[in-house]
Amino acid sequence: MNASLTFLLVAISLVIAGTIIFFLMEKQHRHNEQRWQLELRKSNASALASLRLSAYERLIVMLERSRPSSVVLRSNRSGMTCTLLQLEMIRNIREEFDHNVSLQMYVSEHTWASIQQAKSDISELFKVSYSKVNPNDNSMYLSNFVLEMEAAVGNPAIENALRLLRIELMNHYAA
């Protein structure tokens, strides 16, 4: 009976020790997993921050390239008519925005709406300018009219979109 009791005590001790070891290892495993998840979140946040910064830069470049004077300079070629220039300017703006449409996921809906408003206002300026010239005239007439209208009304939609981008950028990266 003494041997049976000794065996039972050893068995109970082993079960208790095994249970304690199991729970300690489980706790260590959970701790390691939490630490790994934290590191993964930090890494993802860093990658996202880099992507977001790049998106802001690209959107700012897009808006600057979309200024009517910039579009006129890129679009106008010798021998063009006003009709061809107008079509080229609108195509140029549409492609600029279409190329960067995926960047909307990095900015607020309000900021993206202001960027879309800028596109709309620029296209409208081109259409209004075109309505004031003879479609078959040399493109220089339309170029001059666009530049005069831009000088007269400015670029409030572009300026607003740029301002909102800068505010969001500062809010995301403020210390």
N, C-alpha and C positions, 0 to 999 in steps of 0.2 A: 504494500500500500504506500509505503514511503516513496518508492520509485514512481508509482503512478501519480502521486501528488507532486513530486519534483517535475515529472514530465508535463503535467498540467500547468504548473507555475511557469515553466520555461515556455510552453506554448502560448500561454496568455501574455507573457512578457514580450514574446516575439510578435504577436498580433498587435499589441499596443505600440511597440516600437515601429513596426511596419506601418501602422496607421498614422503615427506621428510623422514618420519619414514621408509617407505619401502626401499628407496635407502640407508639409513644408515644401516639398517639391512642386506641388500644385500651385502653392502661393508664389513660389519663385517663377514658375512658368507664366502665371498671370502677370506678374510684375514685368518680366521680360517682354511679354506680348504688348503690354501697355506702353512700355518704353519704345518698342519698335513702331507701334502705331503713331506715337508722338513724333518720332523721327520722320516717319513717312509723311505725316501732316505738314511738318516743317518743310520738308523737301518739296512737297506739292505746292505749298504756299509760296515758296521761293520761285518755283518754276512759273506759277501763275502770275506772280508779281512781274517777272521778266516779260511774260507774254503781254500782260496788260500795259506795261510801259511801252513796249513795242507798238501795241495797238494805238495808244495815244499819239505816239510819234507819227505813225502812218496816217492817222486821221487828220492831224494838224497839217502834214504835208499835202494831203488830198485837198483840204480846204484852201490852202494857199495856192495850190495849182488850179483851183477852180475859180479864182478871182477872174472876172470878165477880161481884164487887161491881159492876164496871163494866158487865158484860153485863146484870145484873139491872136496873140503873138505866136502861139503854137499851131494854130489852125490855118492862118492866112498864108496862102502861097500865090505867087504871081500868076496872073491869068484867070483867077477865079472870079466868078460872078457873086453877087450878093446872095443868091439862092444857094450856091454851093458852099459858101462860107457859113451861112446860117446852119445848113445841114451838118457841116463838119464840126461846128462849135457845139451843137446839141449832142452829136454823136460823142464828141470828146468828153463832155460832161457826164453823159450816161455811162460811158466806159469807165471813167474815173471812179464813179460811185459804185458801179456794179463790181468792179475789181476789189473794192474794199467793203462790200456789204457784210461780210462775215465778222467784221470788227465790231459790229453792233453788240455782240455778246459781252464785250468788255466795258461798255458804258451804260449809263442809266437810260431808261426809256425816254426820259425828258431830253437828255442830251442827244440821243439818236434822232428824236423828232426835230430838234433844232437843226441838225445836220441835213435831214431830209428837206426841211424848210429852206435851207440855204440853196440846195440843189434846185428846188422849185423856183425860188426867186431868181436865180441866175438864168435858168431856162426862160423864164418870163421876160427878163430884161432882153435876152436875145430875140425873142419873138416880137416884143414891142419895137425894138430897134429895127428889125427887119420890116415891120409894117410901115416904117417911115421912109424907106428907100425904094428905088426901082429895082425889082428882082434881077433884071438883066444888067444892071450897072456893074462896074468894076467893084470888087470886094473892098477896096479902100474906103468907099463911101460907108459901107456897113461898119467897117472897123472903126472909122472915125466917130460914127454915131454911137456905137457901143461904148467907146472910151469917153465920149461926152456925157452919156447917160450915167456911166459909173462915177464920173467926177461929180455929177450933179446930185445923185442920190446916195452915193457911197455903197458900202457893203454891209448894211446892218445885220442881215441874217448870218453872214459869214462871221462877222465880229461877235455876234451873240453865241454862235456855236463854238468858236475858239475860246471865248470867255468861260463857257460851261465846261469845256474840256480841261482848261487850266484849273478850274475850281475842283473838278473831280480828281484830277491828278494830284493836286495839293492835298486833298482830303485823304486819298489813299496812301500817300507817301509822307504825310506829316509825322514828325517825330513825336 
